[in-house]
Amino acid sequence: MQRIHLIPQEAISRLKQRARRIKRERDIPHHEALEITAKVAGFDNWHQVAEAAEQCKPIEDAYRRGFLLAFDPSEVPDTEDEDSPLKWEPYAFNLLQDRLFENYASQPDEEDPDERPISETLDPSDLKEYFSDDWGSMYFFRLKHSDQVATAEQLLSLVGRHSFWPPRFVFFKGKLVDTYGQPALNNDGEVVGIRF
């Protein structure tokens, strides 16, 4: 079984800083310091760190600078179609878990008369459990070509040509856009499905 390494860009920066410090402290070449740093972090070598970072970068870029889409498991679009603009990212939830949790926790509590964020109305352990239950089973996608659309409306229109249901959530430049109430539309823009 192949082991998958997920390493966010922030972690790469910290590892590089650590390698520079090791280089200075031990008076060794930079490449040796990188190798030591990689092994201490649990990797076989620095090349493995660089490969893991390269695999994670498109997911992080989609979340921070573009669009990351979350679909309910029962509404996942067909991405086997070569014309689909979407690419499934099976490790997105694990890689972005902390950032996604911040989005989750900032949602307004629908049962609270003051509509405070759920982070203020739920017990912290319940909040973590609900987050894991609600979003841990989502399927996350990004656009194959990040320059295909510039707005959430354009995104939903593009996705609508390849998926019956719109995504449950869209993260646009790191901010949660709740698309749950969006109906399914046919090619003529007529409503053909509404979520309950």
Sequence and secondary structure as in RCSB ss.txt:
>XXXX:A:sequence
MQRIHLIPQEAISRLKQRARRIKRERDIPHHEALEITAKVAGFDNWHQVAEAAEQCKPIEDAYRRGFLLAFDPSE
VPDTEDEDSPLKWEPYAFNLLQDRLFENYASQPDEEDPDERPISETLDPSDLKEYFSDDWGSMYFFRLKHSDQVA
TAEQLLSLVGRHSFWPPRFVFFKGKLVDTYGQPALNNDGEVVGIRF
>XXXX:A:secstr
        HHHHHHHHHHHHHHHHHHT  HHHHHHHHHHHTT S HHHHHHHHHHHHHHHHHHHHSEEEEE GGG
     STT  EEE TTHHHHHHHHHHHHHHTSB TT TT  BHHHHS HHHHHHHHHHHHTT EEEEESSTTS S
SHHHHHHHHHTT SS  SEEEETTEEEE TT  EE TTS EEE   
